[in-house]
Amino acid sequence: MTEVAPAIEALRRTMEKIHRGRGIVVEVEADPSAKFRGERQDLEEMVGNLVDNACKWAASRVFIEVLVEAPHQASTGPRLHIIVDDSIEAQPEIYMEAGDHETLLHMSHAQFSRLTANALHGRFSAHD
């Protein structure tokens, strides 16, 4: 079991250093009781990729929230939710790399909103 809050705080410091030139601020609100059923390096890799991508596309701020949800049934454990808000929705225009990793896509905020209306964003979970 890995304590989540210290791992996320370490990621915050690292990402702020990496993205210092753009002035990105990374804020964290983490439940101190949150535990990840796995190795710290696995948590850091999964969340680190999400946060790094969020920092690349954020206007100025990335917010990470860590929540623990009580079990819904006696046979299951608590669920860990890690939410990364990258504020991309606040951008008037969006530029992103296409799936071929060569083409640059450009779209308006409205087009991006329609495209991602039903998309899950950076969500992962582990269950018993």
mmCIF file of the C-alpha atoms, coordinates in Angstrom:
data_MODEL
# 
_entry.id   MODEL 
# 
loop_
_atom_site.group_PDB 
_atom_site.id 
_atom_site.type_symbol 
_atom_site.label_atom_id 
_atom_site.label_alt_id 
_atom_site.label_comp_id 
_atom_site.label_asym_id 
_atom_site.label_entity_id 
_atom_site.label_seq_id 
_atom_site.pdbx_PDB_ins_code 
_atom_site.Cartn_x 
_atom_site.Cartn_y 
_atom_site.Cartn_z 
_atom_site.occupancy 
_atom_site.B_iso_or_equiv 
_atom_site.pdbx_formal_charge 
_atom_site.auth_seq_id 
_atom_site.auth_comp_id 
_atom_site.auth_asym_id 
_atom_site.auth_atom_id 
_atom_site.pdbx_PDB_model_num 
ATOM 1   C CA . MET A 1 1   ? 0.000   0.000  0.000   1.00 0.00 ? 1   MET A CA 1 
ATOM 2   C CA . THR A 1 2   ? 1.228   3.440  -0.922  1.00 0.00 ? 2   THR A CA 1 
ATOM 3   C CA . GLU A 1 3   ? 0.255   6.662  0.812   1.00 0.00 ? 3   GLU A CA 1 
ATOM 4   C CA . VAL A 1 4   ? -1.089  8.888  -1.947  1.00 0.00 ? 4   VAL A CA 1 
ATOM 5   C CA . ALA A 1 5   ? -0.747  12.413 -0.514  1.00 0.00 ? 5   ALA A CA 1 
ATOM 6   C CA . PRO A 1 6   ? 3.094   12.407 -0.228  1.00 0.00 ? 6   PRO A CA 1 
ATOM 7   C CA . ALA A 1 7   ? 3.455   10.936 -3.732  1.00 0.00 ? 7   ALA A CA 1 
ATOM 8   C CA . ILE A 1 8   ? 1.136   13.561 -5.234  1.00 0.00 ? 8   ILE A CA 1 
ATOM 9   C CA . GLU A 1 9   ? 2.906   16.359 -3.368  1.00 0.00 ? 9   GLU A CA 1 
ATOM 10  C CA . ALA A 1 10  ? 6.257   15.167 -4.761  1.00 0.00 ? 10  ALA A CA 1 
ATOM 11  C CA . LEU A 1 11  ? 4.729   15.147 -8.267  1.00 0.00 ? 11  LEU A CA 1 
ATOM 12  C CA . ARG A 1 12  ? 3.461   18.693 -7.712  1.00 0.00 ? 12  ARG A CA 1 
ATOM 13  C CA . ARG A 1 13  ? 6.948   19.954 -6.886  1.00 0.00 ? 13  ARG A CA 1 
ATOM 14  C CA . THR A 1 14  ? 8.474   18.110 -9.850  1.00 0.00 ? 14  THR A CA 1 
ATOM 15  C CA . MET A 1 15  ? 5.890   19.365 -12.350 1.00 0.00 ? 15  MET A CA 1 
ATOM 16  C CA . GLU A 1 16  ? 6.215   22.959 -11.175 1.00 0.00 ? 16  GLU A CA 1 
ATOM 17  C CA . LYS A 1 17  ? 9.979   22.724 -11.736 1.00 0.00 ? 17  LYS A CA 1 
ATOM 18  C CA . ILE A 1 18  ? 9.580   21.127 -15.176 1.00 0.00 ? 18  ILE A CA 1 
ATOM 19  C CA . HIS A 1 19  ? 7.008   23.727 -16.295 1.00 0.00 ? 19  HIS A CA 1 
ATOM 20  C CA . ARG A 1 20  ? 8.532   26.716 -14.456 1.00 0.00 ? 20  ARG A CA 1 
ATOM 21  C CA . GLY A 1 21  ? 9.183   28.578 -17.715 1.00 0.00 ? 21  GLY A CA 1 
ATOM 22  C CA . ARG A 1 22  ? 5.438   28.781 -18.413 1.00 0.00 ? 22  ARG A CA 1 
ATOM 23  C CA . GLY A 1 23  ? 4.534   29.780 -14.855 1.00 0.00 ? 23  GLY A CA 1 
ATOM 24  C CA . ILE A 1 24  ? 2.244   26.794 -14.327 1.00 0.00 ? 24  ILE A CA 1 
ATOM 25  C CA . VAL A 1 25  ? 0.970   26.488 -10.761 1.00 0.00 ? 25  VAL A CA 1 
ATOM 26  C CA . VAL A 1 26  ? 0.002   23.016 -9.555  1.00 0.00 ? 26  VAL A CA 1 
ATOM 27  C CA . GLU A 1 27  ? -2.367  22.910 -6.595  1.00 0.00 ? 27  GLU A CA 1 
ATOM 28  C CA . VAL A 1 28  ? -3.122  19.771 -4.592  1.00 0.00 ? 28  VAL A CA 1 
ATOM 29  C CA . GLU A 1 29  ? -5.957  18.887 -2.264  1.00 0.00 ? 29  GLU A CA 1 
ATOM 30  C CA . ALA A 1 30  ? -5.446  15.330 -1.047  1.00 0.00 ? 30  ALA A CA 1 
ATOM 31  C CA . ASP A 1 31  ? -7.246  13.236 1.538   1.00 0.00 ? 31  ASP A CA 1 
ATOM 32  C CA . PRO A 1 32  ? -4.446  12.213 3.945   1.00 0.00 ? 32  PRO A CA 1 
ATOM 33  C CA . SER A 1 33  ? -6.064  8.787  4.413   1.00 0.00 ? 33  SER A CA 1 
ATOM 34  C CA . ALA A 1 34  ? -5.872  7.926  0.687   1.00 0.00 ? 34  ALA A CA 1 
ATOM 35  C CA . LYS A 1 35  ? -3.986  4.722  -0.095  1.00 0.00 ? 35  LYS A CA 1 
ATOM 36  C CA . PHE A 1 36  ? -3.089  3.186  -3.455  1.00 0.00 ? 36  PHE A CA 1 
ATOM 37  C CA . ARG A 1 37  ? -3.031  -0.586 -3.645  1.00 0.00 ? 37  ARG A CA 1 
ATOM 38  C CA . GLY A 1 38  ? 0.252   -0.805 -5.499  1.00 0.00 ? 38  GLY A CA 1 
ATOM 39  C CA . GLU A 1 39  ? 3.806   0.438  -5.677  1.00 0.00 ? 39  GLU A CA 1 
ATOM 40  C CA . ARG A 1 40  ? 4.578   4.132  -5.385  1.00 0.00 ? 40  ARG A CA 1 
ATOM 41  C CA . GLN A 1 41  ? 6.415   4.170  -8.720  1.00 0.00 ? 41  GLN A CA 1 
ATOM 42  C CA . ASP A 1 42  ? 3.302   2.798  -10.480 1.00 0.00 ? 42  ASP A CA 1 
ATOM 43  C CA . LEU A 1 43  ? 1.137   5.536  -8.950  1.00 0.00 ? 43  LEU A CA 1 
ATOM 44  C CA . GLU A 1 44  ? 3.722   8.181  -9.847  1.00 0.00 ? 44  GLU A CA 1 
ATOM 45  C CA . GLU A 1 45  ? 3.919   6.946  -13.442 1.00 0.00 ? 45  GLU A CA 1 
ATOM 46  C CA . MET A 1 46  ? 0.140   6.902  -13.990 1.00 0.00 ? 46  MET A CA 1 
ATOM 47  C CA . VAL A 1 47  ? -0.638  10.186 -12.284 1.00 0.00 ? 47  VAL A CA 1 
ATOM 48  C CA . GLY A 1 48  ? 2.594   11.788 -13.451 1.00 0.00 ? 48  GLY A CA 1 
ATOM 49  C CA . ASN A 1 49  ? 1.663   11.232 -17.102 1.00 0.00 ? 49  ASN A CA 1 
ATOM 50  C CA . LEU A 1 50  ? -1.761  12.800 -16.552 1.00 0.00 ? 50  LEU A CA 1 
ATOM 51  C CA . VAL A 1 51  ? -0.377  15.774 -14.653 1.00 0.00 ? 51  VAL A CA 1 
ATOM 52  C CA . ASP A 1 52  ? 2.462   16.349 -17.127 1.00 0.00 ? 52  ASP A CA 1 
ATOM 53  C CA . ASN A 1 53  ? -0.030  16.404 -20.022 1.00 0.00 ? 53  ASN A CA 1 
ATOM 54  C CA . ALA A 1 54  ? -2.301  18.708 -18.037 1.00 0.00 ? 54  ALA A CA 1 
ATOM 55  C CA . CYS A 1 55  ? 0.624   21.067 -17.405 1.00 0.00 ? 55  CYS A CA 1 
ATOM 56  C CA . LYS A 1 56  ? 1.511   21.087 -21.110 1.00 0.00 ? 56  LYS A CA 1 
ATOM 57  C CA . TRP A 1 57  ? -1.996  22.208 -22.080 1.00 0.00 ? 57  TRP A CA 1 
ATOM 58  C CA . ALA A 1 58  ? -2.991  24.324 -19.079 1.00 0.00 ? 58  ALA A CA 1 
ATOM 59  C CA . ALA A 1 59  ? -3.260  28.085 -19.359 1.00 0.00 ? 59  ALA A CA 1 
ATOM 60  C CA . SER A 1 60  ? -1.813  28.735 -15.922 1.00 0.00 ? 60  SER A CA 1 
ATOM 61  C CA . ARG A 1 61  ? -3.040  26.251 -13.314 1.00 0.00 ? 61  ARG A CA 1 
ATOM 62  C CA . VAL A 1 62  ? -3.494  22.525 -12.750 1.00 0.00 ? 62  VAL A CA 1 
ATOM 63  C CA . PHE A 1 63  ? -5.524  21.308 -9.806  1.00 0.00 ? 63  PHE A CA 1 
ATOM 64  C CA . ILE A 1 64  ? -5.166  17.759 -8.442  1.00 0.00 ? 64  ILE A CA 1 
ATOM 65  C CA . GLU A 1 65  ? -7.785  16.450 -6.052  1.00 0.00 ? 65  GLU A CA 1 
ATOM 66  C CA . VAL A 1 66  ? -7.525  13.111 -4.249  1.00 0.00 ? 66  VAL A CA 1 
ATOM 67  C CA . LEU A 1 67  ? -10.707 11.684 -2.750  1.00 0.00 ? 67  LEU A CA 1 
ATOM 68  C CA . VAL A 1 68  ? -11.541 8.451  -0.983  1.00 0.00 ? 68  VAL A CA 1 
ATOM 69  C CA . GLU A 1 69  ? -15.050 7.117  -1.583  1.00 0.00 ? 69  GLU A CA 1 
ATOM 70  C CA . ALA A 1 70  ? -16.562 4.803  1.028   1.00 0.00 ? 70  ALA A CA 1 
ATOM 71  C CA . PRO A 1 71  ? -17.326 1.245  -0.114  1.00 0.00 ? 71  PRO A CA 1 
ATOM 72  C CA . HIS A 1 72  ? -20.753 0.732  -1.691  1.00 0.00 ? 72  HIS A CA 1 
ATOM 73  C CA . GLN A 1 73  ? -20.921 -2.872 -0.504  1.00 0.00 ? 73  GLN A CA 1 
ATOM 74  C CA . ALA A 1 74  ? -19.393 -4.724 2.419   1.00 0.00 ? 74  ALA A CA 1 
ATOM 75  C CA . SER A 1 75  ? -17.451 -6.932 -0.016  1.00 0.00 ? 75  SER A CA 1 
ATOM 76  C CA . THR A 1 76  ? -15.559 -4.040 -1.643  1.00 0.00 ? 76  THR A CA 1 
ATOM 77  C CA . GLY A 1 77  ? -12.951 -1.650 -0.354  1.00 0.00 ? 77  GLY A CA 1 
ATOM 78  C CA . PRO A 1 78  ? -12.909 2.132  -0.606  1.00 0.00 ? 78  PRO A CA 1 
ATOM 79  C CA . ARG A 1 79  ? -12.381 3.698  -4.031  1.00 0.00 ? 79  ARG A CA 1 
ATOM 80  C CA . LEU A 1 80  ? -9.612  6.137  -4.759  1.00 0.00 ? 80  LEU A CA 1 
ATOM 81  C CA . HIS A 1 81  ? -10.420 9.070  -7.054  1.00 0.00 ? 81  HIS A CA 1 
ATOM 82  C CA . ILE A 1 82  ? -7.643  11.247 -8.437  1.00 0.00 ? 82  ILE A CA 1 
ATOM 83  C CA . ILE A 1 83  ? -9.002  14.179 -10.426 1.00 0.00 ? 83  ILE A CA 1 
ATOM 84  C CA . VAL A 1 84  ? -6.718  16.313 -12.592 1.00 0.00 ? 84  VAL A CA 1 
ATOM 85  C CA . ASP A 1 85  ? -8.242  19.595 -13.785 1.00 0.00 ? 85  ASP A CA 1 
ATOM 86  C CA . ASP A 1 86  ? -6.085  21.134 -16.486 1.00 0.00 ? 86  ASP A CA 1 
ATOM 87  C CA . SER A 1 87  ? -8.332  24.086 -17.407 1.00 0.00 ? 87  SER A CA 1 
ATOM 88  C CA . ILE A 1 88  ? -8.167  23.247 -21.120 1.00 0.00 ? 88  ILE A CA 1 
ATOM 89  C CA . GLU A 1 89  ? -11.890 23.956 -21.299 1.00 0.00 ? 89  GLU A CA 1 
ATOM 90  C CA . ALA A 1 90  ? -11.117 27.619 -20.606 1.00 0.00 ? 90  ALA A CA 1 
ATOM 91  C CA . GLN A 1 91  ? -9.070  28.006 -23.787 1.00 0.00 ? 91  GLN A CA 1 
ATOM 92  C CA . PRO A 1 92  ? -10.741 29.838 -26.699 1.00 0.00 ? 92  PRO A CA 1 
ATOM 93  C CA . GLU A 1 93  ? -8.761  27.752 -29.210 1.00 0.00 ? 93  GLU A CA 1 
ATOM 94  C CA . ILE A 1 94  ? -7.293  24.285 -28.850 1.00 0.00 ? 94  ILE A CA 1 
ATOM 95  C CA . TYR A 1 95  ? -4.241  22.884 -30.618 1.00 0.00 ? 95  TYR A CA 1 
ATOM 96  C CA . MET A 1 96  ? -3.400  19.219 -30.253 1.00 0.00 ? 96  MET A CA 1 
ATOM 97  C CA . GLU A 1 97  ? -1.430  16.467 -31.859 1.00 0.00 ? 97  GLU A CA 1 
ATOM 98  C CA . ALA A 1 98  ? -3.387  14.051 -34.043 1.00 0.00 ? 98  ALA A CA 1 
ATOM 99  C CA . GLY A 1 99  ? -3.183  10.291 -33.611 1.00 0.00 ? 99  GLY A CA 1 
ATOM 100 C CA . ASP A 1 100 ? -0.475  10.050 -36.277 1.00 0.00 ? 100 ASP A CA 1 
ATOM 101 C CA . HIS A 1 101 ? 1.769   12.225 -34.029 1.00 0.00 ? 101 HIS A CA 1 
ATOM 102 C CA . GLU A 1 102 ? 2.603   14.404 -37.043 1.00 0.00 ? 102 GLU A CA 1 
ATOM 103 C CA . THR A 1 103 ? -0.528  16.426 -37.771 1.00 0.00 ? 103 THR A CA 1 
ATOM 104 C CA . LEU A 1 104 ? -1.410  19.456 -35.655 1.00 0.00 ? 104 LEU A CA 1 
ATOM 105 C CA . LEU A 1 105 ? -5.147  19.868 -35.107 1.00 0.00 ? 105 LEU A CA 1 
ATOM 106 C CA . HIS A 1 106 ? -6.714  23.254 -34.437 1.00 0.00 ? 106 HIS A CA 1 
ATOM 107 C CA . MET A 1 107 ? -10.268 23.730 -33.223 1.00 0.00 ? 107 MET A CA 1 
ATOM 108 C CA . SER A 1 108 ? -12.419 26.248 -31.444 1.00 0.00 ? 108 SER A CA 1 
ATOM 109 C CA . HIS A 1 109 ? -13.573 25.860 -27.871 1.00 0.00 ? 109 HIS A CA 1 
ATOM 110 C CA . ALA A 1 110 ? -17.058 24.894 -29.096 1.00 0.00 ? 110 ALA A CA 1 
ATOM 111 C CA . GLN A 1 111 ? -15.671 22.231 -31.436 1.00 0.00 ? 111 GLN A CA 1 
ATOM 112 C CA . PHE A 1 112 ? -13.483 20.801 -28.664 1.00 0.00 ? 112 PHE A CA 1 
ATOM 113 C CA . SER A 1 113 ? -16.425 20.732 -26.250 1.00 0.00 ? 113 SER A CA 1 
ATOM 114 C CA . ARG A 1 114 ? -18.545 18.802 -28.760 1.00 0.00 ? 114 ARG A CA 1 
ATOM 115 C CA . LEU A 1 115 ? -15.690 16.397 -29.485 1.00 0.00 ? 115 LEU A CA 1 
ATOM 116 C CA . THR A 1 116 ? -15.052 15.612 -25.822 1.00 0.00 ? 116 THR A CA 1 
ATOM 117 C CA . ALA A 1 117 ? -18.589 15.851 -24.446 1.00 0.00 ? 117 ALA A CA 1 
ATOM 118 C CA . ASN A 1 118 ? -18.801 12.137 -23.616 1.00 0.00 ? 118 ASN A CA 1 
ATOM 119 C CA . ALA A 1 119 ? -15.098 11.416 -23.220 1.00 0.00 ? 119 ALA A CA 1 
ATOM 120 C CA . LEU A 1 120 ? -13.480 10.249 -20.011 1.00 0.00 ? 120 LEU A CA 1 
ATOM 121 C CA . HIS A 1 121 ? -10.449 12.338 -19.231 1.00 0.00 ? 121 HIS A CA 1 
ATOM 122 C CA . GLY A 1 122 ? -7.480  10.673 -17.620 1.00 0.00 ? 122 GLY A CA 1 
ATOM 123 C CA . ARG A 1 123 ? -9.429  8.183  -15.585 1.00 0.00 ? 123 ARG A CA 1 
ATOM 124 C CA . PHE A 1 124 ? -8.032  4.992  -14.180 1.00 0.00 ? 124 PHE A CA 1 
ATOM 125 C CA . SER A 1 125 ? -9.198  2.704  -11.438 1.00 0.00 ? 125 SER A CA 1 
ATOM 126 C CA . ALA A 1 126 ? -8.396  -0.563 -9.715  1.00 0.00 ? 126 ALA A CA 1 
ATOM 127 C CA . HIS A 1 127 ? -10.943 -2.832 -8.082  1.00 0.00 ? 127 HIS A CA 1 
ATOM 128 C CA . ASP A 1 128 ? -10.737 -6.087 -6.131  1.00 0.00 ? 128 ASP A CA 1 
# 
